[in-house]
Structures are given as C-alpha cells and as structure tokens.
Amino acid sequence: MSEHMPPVHPFRGLVALGTVVLGTVARRLGWQQAAEFANRPVMALSDQQPVTADWWRARRKTPGDVFIIALGDSTAQGIGASRPGYSYVGQVVDRMEAYTAAPVHVTNLAVSGATTTLCARDQLPRLVNPLTKDPEVVTVAIGANDIAQWDPVVFHRNLSEILDAVPDHALVAELPCFFTPRAQRRVRTANRILHTLAAARGLTVVPLHAATRARGIRGILTEFAVDGFHPTDSGYTVWADTFWPYVRARIDATTRARSSAEEHAG
C-alpha cells in the first residue's frame, strides 16, 4: 500500500511545529489574528471529519469473509491522512485482505475527538449489539484526547469499562508518544494504567508508544500532519506496522481454530 501514497514532505513537520508554537504564544499574549492564523490547519483537518465518517459508513457496507471492528478516535478514522483508507485501520484492513486473499468487512466505530468517556458512552453499545457477528479482530486505540484535560481517575474508570466490554482477543494500543515533556508525563501514567488493566484481563497490548517514540526527529519532521498532532500517511504506516504482527497472529489463531472445528465436525 505504501508505494501508492503521496511522497513524504520533510518540511511539513517544521511547518507544523512552527504553527503550533505560534498558536501557543499568540494565545498566551492575546494576539488574536496570529492565533486565528495558527488555528487554520486545525480547522482544515476538522473539515475532514464528516468526509471520513461518510467514507467509513460506506465501507461498512462491503461484505467480507473476515470481520474487524475498530474502537477509537480520529486516528482510527484517518484525520491527517490524504484519505481515510490510509489511516492505520485502513492500512491494517488492506494487509488483512492481502494476507487472507479474502474480502474483509470492517466496522469502524471510532469518532473524531472521542475520549475514553465518549468511547464508553457511544461506541461500546454498538460493539456489544447482540445482532452483530462476532469479529475475528478487534482493535482499541483510545485515550490520546484525554491527555489535554488529564484526570487519571476518570481515565482508569472509563478504560476499565471499555476493556471489560471488549472480547478477550482484543488488541489494545498504548497511547502514542507526544514528544513534549508535560504531555509525556501524562502519557506515561496513562500507559501504566492501560498495561495494568489489560494484564488483569489477559488482553494483548500493542506497543504503540515505543514504536512512535523510536521514530525520533524523523517522525517529528515527516510523520505529523499540519496540526502537529495527527499522523500523516507515513505516520499511520508506523501505527499499522505496529498493529500488524498482532493482527496477523489473531488471524492465524482463528484459522487454526476453524480448521480444528471442521476436522472434528467431519
């Protein structure tokens, strides 16, 4: 899939960093026009939200032999990517189809801006719908939007509810690296909570924080969109690369289970 993506622009990250710094300074000093200028990239990405939501609703109508459900926020939808199919969910689905040589049905329950509170309130009821076919793969990547208004007690409560509702084979991603000291302190706390809750339930944790942190300066300069927060196409490839070994292992496990069941039935 990556060979079809737009080329990486090495200066995009510098522009994004400059815009974020300008916006922060402008808001603190009350420079209204400068703040509005710096906020334009954020608003431009906000305009993607209804487009991506429509794209995933249409994609949900495609039938498949394998079923994946994604819970999360704008990163699952693909805000910051050149198109929704280049989100990490889209890239994982493409890899699943190539690996299984079969169509994949995907239900992307993620909502842009979702926090753990909103995920528990709005997405879980649709996950546990008794009319829904059991998915072979479930991915969970939520919590990045909790960092701005960080409350560890609320995060713990909401994530507990989410992880109690997902199947025992769900793949739960760490929060990614934020690269700023204040946010990183909160992210480290969030990931400690996540690991503790996941371990208590026997859930697999996808090491997204380590993967994004390892990108270093290259990641900062080339793998963030103009708002300095969402990944680009290549940034989402890092996410997909991190998820993929766990998704592939899950597919292999379901394949073995079906083969065994068919042998016993025969």
C-alpha positions in Angstrom: 0.0 0.0 0.0 2.8 2.5 0.9 4.0 2.6 -2.7 0.8 4.3 -3.7 1.0 7.0 -1.0 1.9 10.6 -1.7 5.6 11.5 -1.2 6.8 12.5 2.2 7.5 16.2 2.6 10.4 16.7 5.0 9.5 20.3 5.7 5.9 19.6 6.7 6.9 18.8 10.2 8.8 22.1 10.6 5.8 24.0 9.4 3.6 22.1 11.8 6.0 22.8 14.7 6.2 26.5 13.8 2.4 26.7 13.6 1.9 25.0 17.0 4.5 27.3 18.6 2.9 30.4 17.0 -0.5 29.4 18.2 0.6 28.8 21.7 2.5 32.1 22.0 -0.3 34.0 20.3 -3.0 32.7 22.7 -0.9 33.5 25.7 -0.2 37.0 24.6 -3.6 37.7 23.3 -2.6 38.1 19.6 -6.0 37.3 18.1 -5.1 37.5 14.4 -2.0 35.4 14.9 -3.9 32.8 16.9 -6.6 32.6 14.2 -3.9 32.1 11.5 -2.2 29.4 13.5 -5.5 27.6 14.0 -6.3 27.4 10.3 -4.6 24.0 9.9 -6.6 22.6 12.8 -9.8 23.8 11.2 -8.8 22.4 7.9 -8.4 18.9 9.4 -11.7 19.4 11.3 -13.3 19.7 7.8 -12.1 16.2 7.1 -14.3 14.7 9.9 -17.6 14.4 8.1 -15.8 13.2 5.0 -14.0 10.4 6.8 -17.1 9.4 8.8 -19.1 9.1 5.5 -16.3 7.1 3.9 -16.2 4.6 6.8 -20.0 4.3 6.8 -19.9 3.4 3.1 -17.0 1.0 3.7 -19.1 -0.8 6.3 -21.5 -1.9 3.6 -18.8 -4.0 1.9 -19.2 -7.7 2.9 -16.3 -9.9 3.8 -15.2 -13.3 5.0 -13.2 -11.8 7.9 -14.6 -9.2 10.3 -12.7 -6.4 12.1 -14.1 -3.8 14.5 -12.1 -0.7 15.5 -12.8 1.5 18.5 -11.1 4.8 18.9 -10.8 8.4 17.8 -9.7 10.4 14.8 -6.6 8.3 14.3 -8.7 5.2 13.5 -10.8 7.4 11.1 -7.7 8.8 9.5 -7.7 12.5 10.2 -4.4 13.9 8.9 -4.1 11.2 6.2 -4.5 12.0 2.5 -7.6 9.8 2.5 -9.4 7.7 5.2 -8.1 4.4 3.8 -4.6 5.5 4.8 -5.5 5.5 8.5 -3.9 2.7 10.5 -7.2 0.9 10.4 -7.4 1.2 6.6 -3.9 0.0 6.2 -4.4 -2.9 8.5 -7.5 -3.9 6.6 -5.6 -3.8 3.3 -2.9 -6.1 4.8 -5.6 -8.5 6.1 -7.1 -8.8 2.6 -3.7 -9.4 1.1 -2.8 -12.0 3.8 -6.0 -13.9 3.7 -6.8 -13.4 0.0 -10.3 -12.7 1.1 -12.5 -9.6 1.4 -12.6 -8.0 4.9 -15.7 -6.5 6.4 -14.8 -3.5 8.6 -16.9 -1.6 11.1 -15.0 1.5 12.3 -16.8 2.7 15.4 -14.2 5.4 16.0 -15.3 9.0 16.3 -13.1 12.1 15.8 -12.4 13.8 19.1 -13.5 10.8 21.2 -12.2 10.5 24.7 -12.4 7.4 26.8 -15.6 8.8 28.3 -17.2 9.2 24.8 -15.9 5.8 23.7 -17.5 4.1 26.6 -20.7 6.0 26.2 -21.2 5.9 22.4 -19.1 3.1 20.9 -19.5 0.3 23.4 -23.2 -0.1 23.0 -22.6 -0.7 19.2 -19.8 -3.2 20.0 -21.9 -5.4 22.2 -25.0 -5.3 20.0 -26.3 -9.0 20.1 -27.2 -8.8 16.4 -23.6 -8.1 15.4 -21.5 -11.0 14.1 -18.6 -11.8 16.4 -15.4 -10.1 14.9 -12.2 -12.0 14.3 -10.2 -8.9 15.1 -11.0 -6.0 17.5 -8.6 -3.0 17.8 -8.8 -0.4 20.5 -6.8 2.8 20.4 -8.2 5.4 22.7 -7.0 7.9 25.2 -5.0 10.5 23.4 -7.8 13.1 23.7 -7.8 12.5 27.4 -4.4 14.0 27.8 -5.4 17.6 27.4 -7.8 17.5 30.3 -6.0 14.8 32.2 -7.7 13.0 35.0 -6.2 9.7 35.9 -9.2 8.6 38.0 -11.6 9.2 35.1 -9.3 7.6 32.6 -9.0 4.5 34.8 -12.7 4.2 35.3 -13.5 4.6 31.6 -10.8 2.4 30.3 -11.9 -0.3 32.8 -15.4 -0.2 31.4 -14.1 -0.4 27.8 -11.7 -3.3 28.5 -14.5 -5.1 30.4 -16.7 -5.0 27.3 -14.3 -6.0 24.5 -13.6 -9.7 23.7 -10.6 -11.4 25.3 -8.7 -11.3 22.0 -9.0 -7.6 21.5 -5.8 -5.7 20.7 -5.3 -2.6 22.9 -2.8 0.0 21.8 -0.7 2.1 24.1 -1.1 5.9 23.8 1.5 7.1 21.3 4.5 9.3 22.1 3.6 13.0 22.3 7.2 14.3 22.3 6.5 17.2 24.8 7.6 16.8 28.4 4.3 17.7 30.1 2.2 15.6 27.8 4.7 12.7 28.0 4.4 12.6 31.8 0.6 12.2 31.4 1.0 9.6 28.7 3.4 7.5 30.8 0.8 7.5 33.6 -1.9 6.6 31.1 0.1 3.7 29.7 0.9 2.4 33.1 -2.8 2.3 33.9 -3.5 0.7 30.5 -1.0 -2.0 31.0 -2.3 -2.8 34.5 -5.9 -3.0 33.3 -5.0 -5.0 30.2 -2.9 -7.5 32.1 -5.6 -8.1 34.7 -7.9 -9.1 31.8 -5.4 -11.1 29.8 -5.6 -8.6 26.9 -2.8 -8.1 24.4 -1.2 -4.6 24.4 0.2 -3.2 21.2 3.4 -1.3 21.9 2.5 1.9 20.0 4.3 4.3 22.4 7.6 2.6 21.9 7.1 2.4 18.1 6.3 6.1 17.8 8.9 7.3 20.2 11.6 5.3 18.3 10.8 7.5 15.2 12.6 10.4 16.9 13.3 13.5 14.9 12.5 11.8 11.6 9.0 11.1 12.9 8.5 14.7 14.2 9.6 16.2 10.9 7.8 13.8 8.4 5.1 11.9 10.2 2.8 14.5 11.7 0.1 16.5 9.9 0.0 20.3 9.8 -1.7 20.5 13.2 1.3 18.8 14.8 -0.9 16.2 16.4 -2.4 13.8 13.9 -0.2 11.4 11.8 0.3 11.7 8.1 0.1 8.8 5.7 3.6 7.7 6.7 2.9 8.2 10.3 -0.1 5.9 10.1 2.1 3.3 8.4 4.1 3.2 11.6 0.9 2.5 13.5 -0.1 -0.2 11.0 3.3 -1.7 11.2 3.0 -1.9 15.0 -0.5 -3.4 14.9 0.1 -5.9 12.1 2.1 -8.7 13.8 -0.7 -8.9 16.4 -3.5 -8.8 13.9 -1.7 -11.5 11.8 -1.3 -13.7 14.8 -5.0 -13.3 15.6 -5.9 -14.3 12.0 -3.7 -17.3 12.2 -5.3 -18.3 15.5 -8.8 -18.1 14.1 -7.8 -20.0 11.0 -6.4 -22.8 13.2 -9.5 -22.9 15.4 -11.8 -23.2 12.3 -9.7 -25.9 10.8 -9.8 -27.9 14.0 -13.6 -27.4 14.3 -14.1 -28.6 10.8 -11.9 -31.7 11.4 -13.9 -32.6 14.5 -17.2 -32.0 12.6 -16.1 -34.2 9.8 
